[in-house]
Amino acid sequence: MTRRNDTGHPIGRRAVLAAGTALAGAGLLPMPTLSRRARAAEGPLKFWQFYAPGGAVPGQVQWFQDMVKGWNDSQETKVELEYIPTSQYINGTKLQTAFAAGEGPDIFLISPGDFLRYHNGGALLDLAPYVAAEARADYYDTAIATRLVKDGLFGLPMEVEPMAIYYSVKAFKEAGLGEADIPKTWDQLLEVAKKLTNDRRFGILFETNPGYYQNFTWYPFLWQGGGEIVGKDGKSGFNSDATKAALKFWQDAVQQGVAPRKPLGYGANDIAANLGSGFCAMQNVGIWGISALRNADPNLEYGVFKLPVPQGGQDRTVAGGWAFVANANGRNTEAAGKFCAWALGSMDPGSVQRVADWCTKAKSDMPPRKSAFAEATAAQAYGSGAMKTFAEQVFPTARGEPRVPPQVYKAISDAIQACQLNGEDPGKRAEMAAQQIDSFLSGYDGAPIL
């Protein structure tokens, strides 16, 4: 694939990469380059991820180690886990810069939000030849759609992570509130948040740190009013009433003093440091919060409800999640592709159970596969409590996390930040972001934006 610069002349991957390294600090390295095939082929395949062997949650570490041991015990080509802290993997640029240097890992994890960075750069191996048709059909569309390009399958999801609102039962009781007061609309959420806010606690917490995660958590509020990033005509749909309303909603929460300007811990996805500590009474976070609270404070009494909607809006949440992917230019693509399929994308009972165990034992997620959900349901994993709420009320309203190029992500991120924290006019920022997106789309020739 080639791209064009402002003069209309084509530029290739290497030229884009040379400019992209200067943008890495802003998370805008547009295209990873090809890994060096000249690297020594000896040694195990490197699997970069942020869980094992150095992760903080023993059950997740064990799941990864057991999986790799199962493969290594029966295969000639071995796989080795290489742990990258989340500060470098998710919030940093270690993965992008590794590919820029031609030293990308053989196997790694990516989310839909960063899919196009790697696919458009030619870094993702097509896993379709390694996944049987029955297994491919076993995936929910919500989970797999953003990993597909034409007939190619460029990632195997390990989880589906929809967003909801968690609330502290103790805080509700202290404010004289109960289940009947659970908000169903944006206006109701702000009103309840006011009642929950005091000099020690904020009523509601939304993410305020810029990044892919903040965008991810904001998208449902855009969709609830019928908004879209890109319209059916291929042009930006961002300059809409729905966009302006969603930007203003988050802005109002901060300006009314019911939401903080900065979360505690490592961000608004850290539920133990925020809701768990009493810093906030309600928190916008994903299904993983269940296992996080179980590990941090199993005695905390909390509830979960689906995202409130604007007046006349539709129920909608976003479903993210990480996927196994293989480097298209790695040392042994055949073995890497087979490993991904064996681990997550086979109808073998071991593969199905592995997915179910990850989503219900190692973590708290929705399975991306129907067979794994059936296994977990039979084991009563979604039979009660917050897991039941997610399975029956939240997940049915889910839409897959959008896949957008870094330039589109950044235009949206800037608009959210300007309105939420700087008090800028949502209408003007929506218009500005739409112009930036259209400018980029006019020369875009990568995989479809979904």
Solvent accessible surface area in square Angstrom, and as a share of the most:
residue,aa,sasa,rsa
1,M,75,0.34
2,T,75,0.43
3,R,30,0.11
4,R,151,0.55
5,N,60,0.31
6,D,153,0.79
7,T,97,0.56
8,G,38,0.36
9,H,117,0.52
10,P,81,0.51
11,I,45,0.23
12,G,34,0.32
13,R,70,0.25
14,R,155,0.57
15,A,53,0.41
16,V,12,0.07
17,L,13,0.06
18,A,75,0.58
19,A,64,0.50
20,G,0,0.00
21,T,70,0.40
22,A,90,0.70
23,L,78,0.39
24,A,10,0.08
25,G,82,0.79
26,A,49,0.38
27,G,17,0.17
28,L,24,0.12
29,L,1,0.00
30,P,17,0.11
31,M,5,0.02
32,P,2,0.01
33,T,2,0.01
34,L,67,0.33
35,S,6,0.04
36,R,128,0.47
37,R,162,0.59
38,A,101,0.78
39,R,56,0.21
40,A,71,0.55
41,A,74,0.58
42,E,135,0.61
43,G,52,0.50
44,P,41,0.26
45,L,4,0.02
46,K,63,0.27
47,F,0,0.00
48,W,24,0.08
49,Q,0,0.00
50,F,18,0.07
51,Y,21,0.08
52,A,0,0.00
53,P,76,0.47
54,G,46,0.44
55,G,21,0.20
56,A,102,0.79
57,V,43,0.25
58,P,107,0.67
59,G,37,0.36
60,Q,20,0.09
61,V,20,0.11
62,Q,93,0.41
63,W,24,0.08
64,F,0,0.00
65,Q,69,0.31
66,D,76,0.39
67,M,4,0.02
68,V,12,0.07
69,K,124,0.53
70,G,33,0.31
71,W,9,0.03
72,N,36,0.18
73,D,101,0.52
74,S,80,0.52
75,Q,67,0.30
76,E,164,0.74
77,T,37,0.22
78,K,86,0.36
79,V,3,0.02
80,E,71,0.32
81,L,25,0.12
82,E,58,0.26
83,Y,69,0.26
84,I,5,0.03
85,P,48,0.30
86,T,61,0.35
87,S,73,0.47
88,Q,80,0.36
89,Y,13,0.05
90,I,75,0.38
91,N,109,0.56
92,G,22,0.21
93,T,40,0.23
94,K,74,0.31
95,L,7,0.04
96,Q,15,0.07
97,T,55,0.32
98,A,12,0.09
99,F,1,0.00
100,A,17,0.13
101,A,48,0.37
102,G,2,0.02
103,E,67,0.30
104,G,0,0.00
105,P,3,0.02
106,D,3,0.01
107,I,0,0.00
108,F,0,0.00
109,L,0,0.00
110,I,5,0.03
111,S,19,0.12
112,P,2,0.01
113,G,3,0.03
114,D,26,0.13
115,F,2,0.01
116,L,1,0.01
117,R,2,0.01
118,Y,0,0.00
119,H,35,0.16
120,N,11,0.06
121,G,0,0.00
122,G,24,0.23
123,A,0,0.00
124,L,10,0.05
125,L,28,0.14
126,D,48,0.25
127,L,0,0.00
128,A,25,0.19
129,P,104,0.66
130,Y,53,0.20
131,V,12,0.07
132,A,66,0.51
133,A,87,0.67
134,E,119,0.53
135,A,0,0.00
136,R,70,0.26
137,A,70,0.54
138,D,14,0.07
139,Y,5,0.02
140,Y,51,0.20
141,D,114,0.59
142,T,40,0.23
143,A,4,0.03
144,I,9,0.05
145,A,43,0.34
146,T,9,0.05
147,R,9,0.03
148,L,48,0.24
149,V,20,0.11
150,K,193,0.82
151,D,124,0.64
152,G,7,0.07
153,L,0,0.00
154,F,28,0.12
155,G,0,0.00
156,L,0,0.00
157,P,0,0.00
158,M,0,0.00
159,E,1,0.01
160,V,2,0.01
161,E,12,0.05
162,P,0,0.00
163,M,0,0.00
164,A,0,0.00
165,I,0,0.00
166,Y,0,0.00
167,Y,16,0.06
168,S,12,0.08
169,V,25,0.14
170,K,142,0.60
171,A,3,0.02
172,F,3,0.01
173,K,136,0.58
174,E,95,0.43
175,A,34,0.27
176,G,67,0.64
177,L,19,0.09
178,G,33,0.32
179,E,138,0.62
180,A,104,0.81
181,D,57,0.29
182,I,36,0.18
183,P,4,0.02
184,K,145,0.61
185,T,26,0.15
186,W,19,0.07
187,D,100,0.52
188,Q,84,0.37
189,L,0,0.00
190,L,14,0.07
191,E,90,0.41
192,V,13,0.08
193,A,0,0.00
194,K,92,0.39
195,K,125,0.53
196,L,1,0.00
197,T,41,0.24
198,N,55,0.28
199,D,141,0.73
200,R,167,0.61
201,R,23,0.08
202,F,62,0.26
203,G,0,0.00
204,I,0,0.00
205,L,0,0.00
206,F,4,0.01
207,E,7,0.03
208,T,5,0.03
209,N,51,0.26
210,P,87,0.55
211,G,18,0.17
212,Y,55,0.21
213,Y,47,0.18
214,Q,0,0.00
215,N,2,0.01
216,F,13,0.05
217,T,2,0.01
218,W,0,0.00
219,Y,8,0.03
220,P,0,0.00
221,F,1,0.00
222,L,0,0.00
223,W,5,0.02
224,Q,2,0.01
225,G,43,0.41
226,G,53,0.51
227,G,3,0.03
228,E,64,0.29
229,I,10,0.05
230,V,34,0.20
231,G,25,0.24
232,K,217,0.92
233,D,108,0.56
234,G,43,0.41
235,K,129,0.55
236,S,22,0.14
237,G,24,0.23
238,F,0,0.00
239,N,76,0.39
240,S,32,0.21
241,D,116,0.60
242,A,11,0.09
243,T,0,0.00
244,K,69,0.29
245,A,43,0.34
246,A,0,0.00
247,L,2,0.01
248,K,102,0.43
249,F,7,0.03
250,W,2,0.01
251,Q,12,0.05
252,D,26,0.14
253,A,0,0.00
254,V,17,0.10
255,Q,113,0.50
256,Q,80,0.36
257,G,35,0.34
258,V,3,0.02
259,A,5,0.04
260,P,5,0.03
261,R,138,0.50
262,K,139,0.59
263,P,8,0.05
264,L,76,0.38
265,G,61,0.59
266,Y,147,0.56
267,G,1,0.01
268,A,1,0.00
269,N,42,0.21
270,D,16,0.08
271,I,1,0.01
272,A,33,0.25
273,A,28,0.21
274,N,0,0.00
275,L,3,0.01
276,G,23,0.22
277,S,71,0.46
278,G,36,0.35
279,F,39,0.16
280,C,1,0.00
281,A,0,0.00
282,M,0,0.00
283,Q,0,0.00
284,N,2,0.01
285,V,0,0.00
286,G,0,0.00
287,I,0,0.00
288,W,39,0.14
289,G,0,0.00
290,I,14,0.07
291,S,4,0.03
292,A,33,0.26
293,L,1,0.01
294,R,110,0.40
295,N,88,0.45
296,A,62,0.48
297,D,53,0.27
298,P,99,0.62
299,N,140,0.72
300,L,40,0.20
301,E,104,0.47
302,Y,55,0.21
303,G,14,0.13
304,V,16,0.09
305,F,13,0.05
306,K,77,0.33
307,L,7,0.04
308,P,2,0.01
309,V,20,0.12
310,P,20,0.12
311,Q,164,0.73
312,G,84,0.81
313,G,26,0.25
314,Q,83,0.37
315,D,58,0.30
316,R,65,0.24
317,T,3,0.01
318,V,0,0.00
319,A,5,0.04
320,G,5,0.05
321,G,6,0.06
322,W,45,0.16
323,A,0,0.00
324,F,0,0.00
325,V,1,0.01
326,A,0,0.00
327,N,1,0.00
328,A,24,0.18
329,N,17,0.09
330,G,3,0.03
331,R,53,0.19
332,N,56,0.29
333,T,33,0.19
334,E,89,0.40
335,A,10,0.08
336,A,2,0.01
337,G,0,0.00
338,K,99,0.42
339,F,0,0.00
340,C,0,0.00
341,A,6,0.05
342,W,72,0.25
343,A,0,0.00
344,L,1,0.00
345,G,2,0.02
346,S,31,0.20
347,M,68,0.30
348,D,82,0.42
349,P,106,0.66
350,G,35,0.34
351,S,2,0.01
352,V,11,0.06
353,Q,73,0.33
354,R,41,0.15
355,V,0,0.00
356,A,2,0.02
357,D,33,0.17
358,W,0,0.00
359,C,0,0.00
360,T,26,0.15
361,K,142,0.60
362,A,9,0.07
363,K,15,0.06
364,S,1,0.00
365,D,0,0.00
366,M,1,0.00
367,P,0,0.00
368,P,0,0.00
369,R,0,0.00
370,K,97,0.41
371,S,27,0.18
372,A,0,0.00
373,F,57,0.24
374,A,60,0.46
375,E,80,0.36
376,A,3,0.02
377,T,60,0.35
378,A,85,0.66
379,A,75,0.58
380,Q,133,0.59
381,A,29,0.22
382,Y,13,0.05
383,G,35,0.34
384,S,81,0.52
385,G,55,0.53
386,A,18,0.14
387,M,21,0.10
388,K,79,0.34
389,T,25,0.15
390,F,0,0.00
391,A,15,0.12
392,E,102,0.46
393,Q,95,0.42
394,V,1,0.00
395,F,32,0.13
396,P,93,0.58
397,T,19,0.11
398,A,16,0.12
399,R,81,0.30
400,G,16,0.15
401,E,12,0.05
402,P,6,0.03
403,R,3,0.01
404,V,3,0.02
405,P,4,0.02
406,P,4,0.03
407,Q,58,0.26
408,V,0,0.00
409,Y,15,0.06
410,K,60,0.25
411,A,6,0.05
412,I,0,0.00
413,S,3,0.02
414,D,50,0.26
415,A,0,0.00
416,I,2,0.01
417,Q,34,0.15
418,A,5,0.04
419,C,0,0.00
420,Q,4,0.02
421,L,37,0.18
422,N,104,0.54
423,G,38,0.37
424,E,66,0.30
425,D,71,0.37
426,P,17,0.10
427,G,22,0.21
428,K,143,0.60
429,R,35,0.13
430,A,0,0.00
431,E,79,0.36
432,M,82,0.37
433,A,2,0.01
434,A,9,0.07
435,Q,112,0.50
436,Q,82,0.36
437,I,1,0.00
438,D,55,0.28
439,S,80,0.52
440,F,33,0.14
441,L,28,0.14
442,S,101,0.65
443,G,44,0.42
444,Y,37,0.14
445,D,78,0.41
446,G,22,0.21
447,A,8,0.06
448,P,79,0.50
449,I,30,0.15
450,L,90,0.45
